[in-house]
Amino acid sequence: MNDQQIEQEIQAKGLTAPRITPADIESNIDTEIYFTADHGIEGALAKMELHARHQGGGHVGSLRLLTFCVLVLKNGFTVTGESACASPENFDTELGRKIARENAIAKVWPLMGYELRTQLSRPVLTEADAIADLNGIPRPAAAA
């Protein structure tokens, strides 16, 4: 079951309390970046920042089968997802990107859920509390 199917079931059941939706996740993404591990090595070599240890096993070419997705969220936090293809014959750039993105999105859910739960756990400020705060006196609930 994918996120959209789950969302449809939630809506069908009328579960309307505050929650994170797939649309919330999508709207919280500022930038998406995709690259393979061999692209990362090429970039590191270009900057002379590669500190790799190679044992000569001949599998360095497999790095083109490892796809990364970096999601930069609206607040600047970054989340990564990966997709590794076992058989080179099955490698497909678009499919690798989709899987890597799905894995990155899976990491965003608990982060946004935590943020929502924090917001929900804050006490509600009543009008009487606000007036007491403005007047520099104890809040009515605290005075009792």
DSSP file with accessible surface (Angstrom, degrees, kcal/mol):
  #  RESIDUE AA STRUCTURE BP1 BP2  ACC     N-H-->O    O-->H-N    N-H-->O    O-->H-N    TCO  KAPPA ALPHA  PHI   PSI    X-CA   Y-CA   Z-CA
    1    1 A M              0   0  152      0, 0.0     2,-0.1     0, 0.0     0, 0.0   0.000 360.0 360.0 360.0 128.3    0.0    0.0    0.0
    2    2 A N     >  -     0   0   85      1,-0.1     4,-2.3     4,-0.0     5,-0.2  -0.386 360.0 -95.9 -93.5 175.6    1.5    3.4   -1.0
    3    3 A D  H  > S+     0   0   68      1,-0.2     4,-2.6     2,-0.2     5,-0.1   0.868 122.6  51.7 -59.4 -39.2    1.1    6.8    0.7
    4    4 A Q  H  > S+     0   0  108      2,-0.2     4,-2.3     1,-0.2    -1,-0.2   0.895 109.6  49.4 -67.5 -38.4   -1.7    7.9   -1.5
    5    5 A Q  H  > S+     0   0   93      2,-0.2     4,-2.1     1,-0.2    -2,-0.2   0.913 112.1  48.4 -66.0 -41.2   -3.7    4.7   -0.9
    6    6 A I  H  X S+     0   0   70     -4,-2.3     4,-2.6     2,-0.2    -2,-0.2   0.926 110.0  52.6 -63.4 -43.2   -3.2    5.1    2.9
    7    7 A E  H  X S+     0   0   17     -4,-2.6     4,-2.5     1,-0.2    -2,-0.2   0.918 108.1  51.0 -59.3 -42.8   -4.3    8.8    2.6
    8    8 A Q  H  X S+     0   0  128     -4,-2.3     4,-2.5     1,-0.2    -1,-0.2   0.909 110.5  49.0 -62.0 -41.0   -7.5    7.7    0.8
    9    9 A E  H  X S+     0   0   84     -4,-2.1     4,-1.8     2,-0.2    -2,-0.2   0.914 109.9  51.3 -66.5 -40.9   -8.3    5.2    3.5
   10   10 A I  H  <>S+     0   0   40     -4,-2.6     5,-2.0     1,-0.2     4,-0.3   0.940 113.1  45.4 -59.9 -46.2   -7.7    7.8    6.2
   11   11 A Q  H ><5S+     0   0  120     -4,-2.5     3,-1.5     1,-0.2    -2,-0.2   0.904 109.4  55.0 -65.2 -40.4  -10.0   10.2    4.5
   12   12 A A  H 3<5S+     0   0   90     -4,-2.5    -1,-0.2     1,-0.3    -2,-0.2   0.837 108.0  50.1 -62.3 -31.5  -12.7    7.5    3.9
   13   13 A K  T 3<5S-     0   0  135     -4,-1.8    -1,-0.3    -5,-0.2    -2,-0.2   0.462 112.7-121.7 -85.9  -2.6  -12.7    6.7    7.6
   14   14 A G  T < 5 +     0   0   44     -3,-1.5     2,-1.2    -4,-0.3    -3,-0.2   0.789  49.8 164.3  70.7  27.5  -13.1   10.4    8.5
   15   15 A L      < +     0   0   98     -5,-2.0    -1,-0.2     1,-0.2    -2,-0.1  -0.675   4.6 159.9 -81.9 100.0  -10.0   10.6   10.6
   16   16 A T        +     0   0  129     -2,-1.2    -1,-0.2    -3,-0.1     3,-0.1   0.335  22.0 120.4-111.2   4.0   -9.7   14.4   10.7
   17   17 A A  S    S-     0   0   69      1,-0.2    -2,-0.0     0, 0.0     0, 0.0  -0.252  83.1 -70.4 -63.8 159.8   -7.4   15.2   13.7
   18   18 A P  S    S+     0   0   86      0, 0.0     2,-0.3     0, 0.0    -1,-0.2  -0.254  75.3 145.8 -53.7 135.8   -4.2   17.0   12.9
   19   19 A R        -     0   0   70     -3,-0.1     2,-0.4    97,-0.0    94,-0.0  -0.967  51.4 -92.5-161.2 170.1   -1.8   14.8   11.1
   20   20 A I        -     0   0   29     -2,-0.3    93,-0.0    89,-0.0    89,-0.0  -0.809  41.1-166.1 -93.9 134.3    0.9   14.8    8.4
   21   21 A T     >  -     0   0   24     -2,-0.4     4,-2.1     1,-0.1     3,-0.3  -0.754  36.8-106.9-114.7 163.7   -0.3   14.1    4.9
   22   22 A P  H  > S+     0   0   12      0, 0.0     4,-2.6     0, 0.0     5,-0.2   0.889 123.5  55.6 -55.8 -35.5    1.6   13.3    1.7
   23   23 A A  H  > S+     0   0   67      1,-0.2     4,-2.6     2,-0.2     5,-0.2   0.885 104.6  52.8 -65.0 -36.6    0.8   16.8    0.5
   24   24 A D  H  > S+     0   0   57     -3,-0.3     4,-0.9     2,-0.2    -1,-0.2   0.914 109.9  48.6 -62.5 -42.8    2.5   18.2    3.7
   25   25 A I  H >< S+     0   0    2     -4,-2.1     3,-0.9     1,-0.2     4,-0.4   0.958 113.1  46.7 -60.6 -51.2    5.6   16.1    3.0
   26   26 A E  H >< S+     0   0   89     -4,-2.6     3,-1.4     1,-0.3    -2,-0.2   0.895 110.6  51.8 -60.6 -41.2    5.7   17.3   -0.7
   27   27 A S  H 3< S+     0   0   76     -4,-2.6    -1,-0.3     1,-0.3    -2,-0.2   0.676 103.9  59.7 -72.3 -13.5    5.2   21.0    0.3
   28   28 A N  T << S+     0   0   31     -3,-0.9    46,-2.3    -4,-0.9     2,-0.6   0.477  84.3  95.7 -90.7  -3.6    8.0   20.7    2.8
   29   29 A I  E <   +A   73   0A  18     -3,-1.4    44,-0.2    -4,-0.4     3,-0.1  -0.787  43.4 174.1 -91.9 124.5   10.6   19.8    0.1
   30   30 A D  E     +     0   0A  99     42,-2.9     2,-0.3    -2,-0.6    43,-0.2   0.859  66.5   8.7 -91.9 -44.8   12.6   22.7   -1.2
   31   31 A T  E     -A   72   0A  57     41,-1.9    41,-2.9     2,-0.0     2,-0.4  -0.993  55.7-157.3-142.9 144.0   15.1   20.9   -3.5
   32   32 A E  E     -A   71   0A  77     -2,-0.3     2,-0.4    39,-0.2    39,-0.2  -0.989  13.2-175.2-120.6 133.8   15.7   17.4   -4.8
   33   33 A I  E     -A   70   0A  81     37,-2.3    37,-3.0    -2,-0.4     2,-0.4  -0.995   2.2-169.4-130.7 133.3   19.1   16.2   -6.0
   34   34 A Y  E     +A   69   0A  53     -2,-0.4     2,-0.3    35,-0.2    35,-0.2  -0.961  17.5 145.5-122.4 141.0   19.9   12.9   -7.6
   35   35 A F  E     -A   68   0A  67     33,-1.7    33,-3.5    -2,-0.4     2,-0.2  -0.971  38.0-119.9-162.6 160.5   23.3   11.3   -8.3
   36   36 A T  E  >  -A   67   0A  14     -2,-0.3     4,-2.0    31,-0.2    31,-0.2  -0.634  35.7-106.7 -98.6 165.7   25.0    8.0   -8.5
   37   37 A A  H  > S+     0   0   14     29,-2.1     4,-2.2    26,-1.0    27,-0.2   0.879 121.6  55.1 -61.5 -35.0   28.0    7.0   -6.3
   38   38 A D  H  > S+     0   0   45     25,-0.8     4,-2.5    28,-0.2    -1,-0.2   0.882 105.2  53.2 -69.3 -30.3   30.2    7.2   -9.4
   39   39 A H  H  > S+     0   0   92     -3,-0.2     4,-2.4     2,-0.2    -1,-0.2   0.910 107.8  52.1 -63.6 -40.9   29.0   10.8   -9.9
   40   40 A G  H  X S+     0   0   33     -4,-2.0     4,-2.4     2,-0.2    -2,-0.2   0.904 109.7  48.1 -61.5 -41.3   30.0   11.5   -6.3
   41   41 A I  H  X S+     0   0   48     -4,-2.2     4,-3.0     2,-0.2     5,-0.2   0.921 109.6  52.6 -66.6 -42.5   33.5   10.1   -6.9
   42   42 A E  H  X S+     0   0  115     -4,-2.5     4,-2.2     1,-0.2    -2,-0.2   0.923 111.6  47.3 -58.2 -42.4   33.9   12.1  -10.0
   43   43 A G  H  X S+     0   0   37     -4,-2.4     4,-1.4     2,-0.2    -1,-0.2   0.906 112.2  48.9 -65.6 -41.5   32.9   15.3   -8.1
   44   44 A A  H  <>S+     0   0   23     -4,-2.4     5,-3.3     1,-0.2     6,-0.5   0.906 111.1  50.3 -65.6 -40.0   35.3   14.4   -5.3
   45   45 A L  H ><5S+     0   0   91     -4,-3.0     3,-1.3     3,-0.2    -2,-0.2   0.910 106.5  55.5 -63.0 -39.9   38.1   13.8   -7.7
   46   46 A A  H 3<5S+     0   0   85     -4,-2.2    -1,-0.2     1,-0.3    -2,-0.2   0.844 115.5  38.3 -62.6 -30.3   37.4   17.1   -9.4
   47   47 A K  T 3<5S-     0   0  150     -4,-1.4    -1,-0.3    -5,-0.1    -2,-0.2   0.350 111.4-122.4 -99.1   4.0   37.9   18.8   -6.0
   48   48 A M  T < 5S+     0   0  163     -3,-1.3    -3,-0.2    -4,-0.2    -4,-0.1   0.875  77.1 123.4  56.3  40.2   40.7   16.4   -5.0
   49   49 A E      < +     0   0  116     -5,-3.3     2,-0.5    -8,-0.1    -4,-0.2   0.192  28.1 126.1-113.6  14.8   38.8   15.3   -2.0
   50   50 A L        +     0   0   65     -6,-0.5     2,-0.1     1,-0.1    -9,-0.0  -0.640  26.3 171.8 -83.3 125.3   38.6   11.6   -2.6
   51   51 A H        +     0   0  179     -2,-0.5     2,-0.2     2,-0.0    -1,-0.1  -0.553  24.9 154.6-125.6  62.4   39.9    9.5    0.3
   52   52 A A        -     0   0   72     -2,-0.1     2,-0.5     2,-0.0    -2,-0.0  -0.625  36.2-148.7 -95.0 153.2   39.0    6.0   -1.0
   53   53 A R        -     0   0  214     -2,-0.2     2,-0.5     2,-0.0    -2,-0.0  -0.982  18.3-173.3-120.4 115.8   40.5    2.7   -0.1
   54   54 A H        -     0   0  113     -2,-0.5    -2,-0.0     1,-0.1     0, 0.0  -0.954  17.5-165.6-116.8 126.3   40.4    0.3   -3.0
   55   55 A Q        -     0   0  139     -2,-0.5    -1,-0.1     1,-0.0    -2,-0.0   0.368  49.4-108.1 -91.2   3.0   41.5   -3.4   -2.5
   56   56 A G  S    S+     0   0   56      1,-0.1    -2,-0.0     0, 0.0    -1,-0.0   0.705  73.3 139.6  81.5  19.6   41.6   -4.1   -6.3
   57   57 A G        -     0   0   52      1,-0.1    -1,-0.1     3,-0.0    -3,-0.0   0.586  64.6-124.1 -74.3 -10.0   38.4   -6.3   -6.3
   58   58 A G  S    S+     0   0   64      1,-0.1     3,-0.3     3,-0.0    -1,-0.1   0.670  80.3 112.5  80.2  14.8   37.3   -4.8   -9.6
   59   59 A H    >   +     0   0  139      1,-0.2     3,-1.7     2,-0.1     4,-0.3   0.334  36.9 103.1-104.2   9.0   33.8   -3.7   -8.3
   60   60 A V  G >  S+     0   0   72      1,-0.3     3,-2.0     2,-0.2     4,-0.2   0.859  74.1  65.4 -60.7 -31.8   34.3    0.0   -8.5
   61   61 A G  G >  S+     0   0   56     -3,-0.3     3,-1.4     1,-0.3    -1,-0.3   0.754  85.9  72.8 -61.6 -21.4   32.2    0.0  -11.6
   62   62 A S  G X  S+     0   0   58     -3,-1.7     3,-2.1     1,-0.3    -1,-0.3   0.665  74.2  83.3 -67.8 -14.4   29.3   -1.1   -9.5
   63   63 A L  G X  S+     0   0   50     -3,-2.0     3,-1.3     1,-0.3   -26,-1.0   0.781  78.7  65.7 -62.8 -22.8   29.1    2.4   -8.0
   64   64 A R  G <  S+     0   0  104     -3,-1.4    -1,-0.3     1,-0.2    -2,-0.2   0.658  94.9  60.5 -72.2 -11.1   27.1    3.5  -11.0
   65   65 A L  G <  S+     0   0   10     -3,-2.1    20,-1.7    -4,-0.1     2,-0.6   0.465  86.9  85.1 -92.1  -4.1   24.3    1.2   -9.7
   66   66 A L  E <   - B   0  84A  49     -3,-1.3   -29,-2.1    -4,-0.2     2,-0.4  -0.900  63.4-168.6-105.1 112.9   24.0    3.1   -6.4
   67   67 A T  E     -AB  36  83A   3     16,-3.1    16,-2.0    -2,-0.6     2,-0.4  -0.855   2.5-161.2-106.5 136.6   21.6    6.0   -6.7
   68   68 A F  E     -AB  35  82A  49    -33,-3.5   -33,-1.7    -2,-0.4     2,-0.4  -0.901   6.0-163.5-114.5 145.4   21.2    8.7   -4.1
   69   69 A C  E     -AB  34  81A   0     12,-2.5    12,-2.1    -2,-0.4     2,-0.5  -0.999   6.4-165.8-123.5 126.1   18.4   11.2   -3.5
   70   70 A V  E     -AB  33  80A  25    -37,-3.0   -37,-2.3    -2,-0.4     2,-0.5  -0.970   3.5-163.7-111.9 121.1   19.1   14.2   -1.3
   71   71 A L  E     -AB  32  79A   0      8,-3.2     8,-2.2    -2,-0.5     2,-0.6  -0.928   4.3-158.0-103.5 125.1   16.0   16.1   -0.2
   72   72 A V  E     -AB  31  78A  31    -41,-2.9   -42,-2.9    -2,-0.5   -41,-1.9  -0.928  18.1-145.7-100.7 117.7   16.6   19.6    1.1
   73   73 A L  E >   -A   29   0A   7      4,-3.1     3,-2.5    -2,-0.6   -44,-0.2  -0.351  27.5 -99.8 -81.9 166.0   13.6   20.6    3.3
   74   74 A K  T 3  S+     0   0  126    -46,-2.3   -45,-0.1     1,-0.3    -1,-0.1   0.796 124.1  52.7 -57.0 -30.2   12.2   24.1    3.6
   75   75 A N  T 3  S-     0   0  121    -47,-0.2    -1,-0.3     2,-0.1     3,-0.1   0.419 122.6-104.6 -87.9   3.7   14.1   24.6    6.9
   76   76 A G  S <  S+     0   0   49     -3,-2.5    -2,-0.1     1,-0.3     2,-0.1   0.301  75.7 137.5  94.3  -9.2   17.4   23.6    5.3
   77   77 A F        -     0   0  111     -5,-0.1    -4,-3.1     1,-0.0     2,-0.4  -0.434  43.8-141.8 -69.6 144.1   17.6   20.1    6.9
   78   78 A T  E     -B   72   0A  79     -6,-0.2     2,-0.4    -2,-0.1    -6,-0.2  -0.872  17.4-174.4-113.4 145.1   18.7   17.4    4.5
   79   79 A V  E     -B   71   0A   9     -8,-2.2    -8,-3.2    -2,-0.4     2,-0.3  -0.989  10.5-153.1-133.5 141.3   17.5   13.8    4.2
   80   80 A T  E     -B   70   0A  57     -2,-0.4     2,-0.3   -10,-0.2   -10,-0.2  -0.860   9.7-173.1-117.8 153.6   18.9   11.1    2.0
   81   81 A G  E     -B   69   0A   0    -12,-2.1   -12,-2.5    -2,-0.3     2,-0.3  -0.964  11.2-156.4-136.7 153.1   17.5    8.0    0.3
   82   82 A E  E     -B   68   0A  68     -2,-0.3     2,-0.3   -14,-0.2   -14,-0.2  -0.919  11.3-168.0-131.0 157.3   19.4    5.3   -1.6
   83   83 A S  E     -B   67   0A  15    -16,-2.0   -16,-3.1    -2,-0.3     2,-0.5  -0.954   8.9-168.8-144.6 123.1   18.7    2.7   -4.2
   84   84 A A  E     -B   66   0A  80     -2,-0.3     2,-0.5   -18,-0.2   -18,-0.2  -0.959   9.5-151.4-117.7 130.5   21.1   -0.1   -5.1
   85   85 A C        -     0   0   32    -20,-1.7     6,-0.1    -2,-0.5   -20,-0.1  -0.870   2.3-162.6-100.8 127.6   20.7   -2.3   -8.1
   86   86 A A  S    S+     0   0  101     -2,-0.5    -1,-0.1     1,-0.2     3,-0.1   0.905  78.3  49.1 -77.0 -42.2   22.2   -5.8   -7.8
   87   87 A S  S >  S-     0   0   48      1,-0.1     3,-2.0   -22,-0.1     4,-0.5  -0.879  71.0-149.6-103.9 120.1   22.2   -6.7  -11.5
   88   88 A P  G >  S+     0   0   56      0, 0.0     3,-1.3     0, 0.0    -1,-0.1   0.840  97.7  63.3 -54.8 -31.7   23.8   -4.1  -13.9
   89   89 A E  G 3  S+     0   0  158      1,-0.3    -3,-0.0    -3,-0.1    -2,-0.0   0.743 102.7  49.7 -65.6 -23.2   21.4   -5.3  -16.6
   90   90 A N  G <  S+     0   0  117     -3,-2.0    -1,-0.3     2,-0.0     2,-0.1   0.484  80.2 124.6 -93.4  -4.3   18.4   -4.2  -14.5
   91   91 A F    <   +     0   0   46     -3,-1.3     2,-0.4    -4,-0.5   -26,-0.0  -0.358  31.6 173.9 -64.1 130.7   19.7   -0.7  -13.8
   92   92 A D     >  -     0   0   85      1,-0.1     4,-2.9   -27,-0.1     5,-0.2  -0.967  26.7-146.9-138.4 121.5   17.3    2.0  -14.8
   93   93 A T  H  > S+     0   0   69     -2,-0.4     4,-2.3     1,-0.2     5,-0.2   0.917  98.2  45.3 -55.3 -50.7   18.1    5.6  -13.9
   94   94 A E  H  > S+     0   0  105      1,-0.2     4,-2.4     2,-0.2    -1,-0.2   0.912 114.4  47.8 -64.3 -42.2   14.5    6.7  -13.5
   95   95 A L  H  > S+     0   0   92      2,-0.2     4,-2.5     1,-0.2     5,-0.2   0.926 111.1  51.7 -64.9 -42.7   13.5    3.7  -11.4
   96   96 A G  H  X S+     0   0    6     -4,-2.9     4,-2.5     1,-0.2    -2,-0.2   0.910 110.8  48.6 -59.2 -41.9   16.6    4.1   -9.2
   97   97 A R  H  X S+     0   0   83     -4,-2.3     4,-2.7    -5,-0.2     5,-0.2   0.915 110.2  51.0 -65.3 -41.9   15.7    7.7   -8.6
   98   98 A K  H  X S+     0   0  135     -4,-2.4     4,-2.4     2,-0.2    -2,-0.2   0.928 113.4  44.7 -61.3 -45.0   12.1    6.8   -7.7
   99   99 A I  H  X S+     0   0   66     -4,-2.5     4,-2.3     2,-0.2    -2,-0.2   0.925 113.6  49.7 -67.2 -43.0   13.2    4.2   -5.2
  100  100 A A  H  X S+     0   0    0     -4,-2.5     4,-2.0    -5,-0.2   -31,-0.2   0.917 112.4  48.3 -62.2 -40.8   15.8    6.5   -3.7
  101  101 A R  H  X S+     0   0   47     -4,-2.7     4,-3.1     2,-0.2     5,-0.2   0.925 109.3  52.4 -65.5 -43.7   13.3    9.3   -3.4
  102  102 A E  H  X S+     0   0  135     -4,-2.4     4,-2.0     1,-0.2    -1,-0.2   0.914 110.1  49.2 -58.5 -40.9   10.7    7.0   -1.8
  103  103 A N  H  X S+     0   0   64     -4,-2.3     4,-0.7     2,-0.2    -1,-0.2   0.856 112.0  48.2 -68.5 -34.1   13.4    5.9    0.8
  104  104 A A  H >X S+     0   0    0     -4,-2.0     3,-1.1     2,-0.2     4,-0.8   0.926 109.3  52.8 -69.6 -43.4   14.2    9.6    1.5
  105  105 A I  H >X S+     0   0    9     -4,-3.1     4,-1.6     1,-0.3     3,-1.2   0.888 100.9  61.8 -58.4 -38.5   10.5   10.4    1.9
  106  106 A A  H 3< S+     0   0   58     -4,-2.0    -1,-0.3     1,-0.3    -2,-0.2   0.801 102.9  51.2 -59.7 -26.5   10.2    7.6    4.4
  107  107 A K  H <X S+     0   0   88     -3,-1.1     4,-0.7    -4,-0.7    -1,-0.3   0.695 103.9  57.8 -83.0 -19.6   12.8    9.4    6.6
  108  108 A V  H <X S+     0   0    0     -3,-1.2     4,-2.7    -4,-0.8     5,-0.3   0.865  92.2  69.5 -78.3 -35.4   10.8   12.7    6.4
  109  109 A W  H  X S+     0   0   68     -4,-1.6     4,-2.6     1,-0.2     5,-0.2   0.910 101.1  43.1 -50.7 -54.3    7.6   11.2    7.9
  110  110 A P  H  > S+     0   0   85      0, 0.0     4,-2.4     0, 0.0    -1,-0.2   0.869 112.9  54.3 -66.2 -30.5    8.9   10.7   11.5
  111  111 A L  H  X S+     0   0   74     -4,-0.7     4,-2.0     2,-0.2    -2,-0.2   0.947 113.8  40.0 -65.3 -46.8   10.6   14.1   11.4
  112  112 A M  H  X S+     0   0   18     -4,-2.7     4,-2.6     2,-0.2    -1,-0.2   0.862 113.7  55.2 -71.6 -33.0    7.4   15.9   10.5
  113  113 A G  H  X S+     0   0   30     -4,-2.6     4,-2.7    -5,-0.3    -2,-0.2   0.915 107.8  49.5 -62.9 -41.7    5.4   13.7   12.9
  114  114 A Y  H  X S+     0   0  173     -4,-2.4     4,-2.4     2,-0.2    -2,-0.2   0.935 110.8  49.8 -62.1 -44.4    7.7   14.7   15.7
  115  115 A E  H  X S+     0   0   95     -4,-2.0     4,-2.2     1,-0.2    -2,-0.2   0.927 112.3  47.2 -62.0 -44.1    7.3   18.4   14.9
  116  116 A L  H  X S+     0   0   30     -4,-2.6     4,-2.7     1,-0.2    -1,-0.2   0.931 110.7  51.7 -63.4 -44.1    3.5   18.1   14.8
  117  117 A R  H  X S+     0   0  158     -4,-2.7     4,-1.6     1,-0.2    -1,-0.2   0.902 108.2  52.2 -61.6 -37.7    3.5   16.2   18.1
  118  118 A T  H  X S+     0   0   43     -4,-2.4     4,-0.6     2,-0.2    -1,-0.2   0.934 110.8  47.5 -62.4 -44.8    5.6   18.9   19.7
  119  119 A Q  H >< S+     0   0   97     -4,-2.2     3,-0.9     1,-0.2    -2,-0.2   0.910 112.0  50.0 -62.7 -41.6    3.1   21.5   18.5
  120  120 A L  H 3< S+     0   0   83     -4,-2.7    -1,-0.2     1,-0.2    -2,-0.2   0.765 105.7  57.2 -69.4 -25.3    0.1   19.5   19.7
  121  121 A S  H 3< S+     0   0   76     -4,-1.6    -1,-0.2    -5,-0.2    -2,-0.2   0.596  82.8 103.0 -84.5  -8.9    1.7   19.0   23.2
  122  122 A R  S << S-     0   0  152     -3,-0.9     3,-0.0    -4,-0.6    -3,-0.0  -0.502  83.9-105.1 -72.1 140.5    2.0   22.8   23.8
  123  123 A P        -     0   0  115      0, 0.0     2,-0.4     0, 0.0    -1,-0.1  -0.326  35.4-110.2 -65.6 147.2   -0.6   24.1   26.1
  124  124 A V        -     0   0  125     -4,-0.1     2,-0.7    -3,-0.1    -4,-0.0  -0.632  26.5-133.0 -79.1 130.4   -3.3   26.2   24.5
  125  125 A L        -     0   0   96     -2,-0.4     2,-0.1     4,-0.1    -1,-0.0  -0.766  22.9-155.0 -87.1 115.9   -3.1   29.9   25.3
  126  126 A T     >  -     0   0   67     -2,-0.7     4,-2.3     1,-0.1     5,-0.2  -0.425  28.5-110.0 -84.2 166.9   -6.5   31.2   26.3
  127  127 A E  H  > S+     0   0  159      1,-0.2     4,-2.5     2,-0.2     5,-0.2   0.906 121.7  53.1 -62.4 -38.5   -7.6   34.8   26.0
  128  128 A A  H  > S+     0   0   49      1,-0.2     4,-2.4     2,-0.2    -1,-0.2   0.900 108.4  50.1 -64.5 -39.2   -7.6   35.0   29.8
  129  129 A D  H  > S+     0   0   19      2,-0.2     4,-2.7     1,-0.2    -1,-0.2   0.924 110.3  49.8 -62.9 -43.4   -4.0   33.7   29.9
  130  130 A A  H  X S+     0   0   32     -4,-2.3     4,-2.6     2,-0.2    -2,-0.2   0.920 111.2  48.4 -63.6 -42.0   -2.9   36.3   27.2
  131  131 A I  H  X S+     0   0   82     -4,-2.5     4,-2.0     2,-0.2    -1,-0.2   0.925 112.0  49.5 -64.0 -43.4   -4.5   39.2   29.2
  132  132 A A  H  X>S+     0   0    4     -4,-2.4     5,-2.5     1,-0.2     4,-0.6   0.923 111.3  49.8 -61.5 -42.7   -2.8   38.0   32.4
  133  133 A D  H ><5S+     0   0   73     -4,-2.7     3,-1.0     1,-0.2    -2,-0.2   0.926 110.8  49.1 -61.0 -44.7    0.5   37.8   30.5
  134  134 A L  H 3<5S+     0   0  148     -4,-2.6    -1,-0.2     1,-0.3    -2,-0.2   0.846 113.9  46.3 -64.3 -32.8    0.1   41.3   29.1
  135  135 A N  H 3<5S-     0   0  110     -4,-2.0    -1,-0.3    -5,-0.2    -2,-0.2   0.445 111.7-120.1 -89.9  -1.2   -0.7   42.6   32.5
  136  136 A G  T <<5S+     0   0   68     -3,-1.0    -3,-0.2    -4,-0.6    -4,-0.1   0.804  71.3 124.1  70.1  28.8    2.2   40.8   34.2
  137  137 A I  S   <S-     0   0   96     -5,-2.5    -1,-0.2    -6,-0.2    -2,-0.1  -0.801  70.4 -82.6-117.0 161.9    0.0   38.8   36.6
  138  138 A P        -     0   0   95      0, 0.0    -1,-0.1     0, 0.0     5,-0.1  -0.286  52.1-102.5 -61.1 147.7   -0.3   35.1   37.1
  139  139 A R     >  -     0   0   91      1,-0.1     4,-1.8    -7,-0.1     3,-0.5  -0.389  31.7-112.8 -66.4 149.2   -2.5   33.2   34.7
  140  140 A P  H  > S+     0   0   69      0, 0.0     4,-0.9     0, 0.0     3,-0.2   0.881 116.9  49.6 -54.3 -42.5   -5.9   32.3   36.0
  141  141 A A  H  4 S+     0   0   86      1,-0.2     3,-0.4     2,-0.2    -2,-0.0   0.880 112.4  48.2 -65.7 -35.2   -5.2   28.5   36.0
  142  142 A A  H  4 S+     0   0   78     -3,-0.5    -1,-0.2     1,-0.2    -3,-0.0   0.766 105.0  60.2 -75.5 -24.9   -1.9   29.1   37.8
  143  143 A A  H  <        0   0   74     -4,-1.8    -1,-0.2    -3,-0.2    -2,-0.2   0.754 360.0 360.0 -75.4 -23.4   -3.5   31.3   40.4
  144  144 A A     <        0   0  122     -4,-0.9    -3,-0.0    -3,-0.4     0, 0.0  -0.030 360.0 360.0 -74.2 360.0   -5.9   28.6   41.6
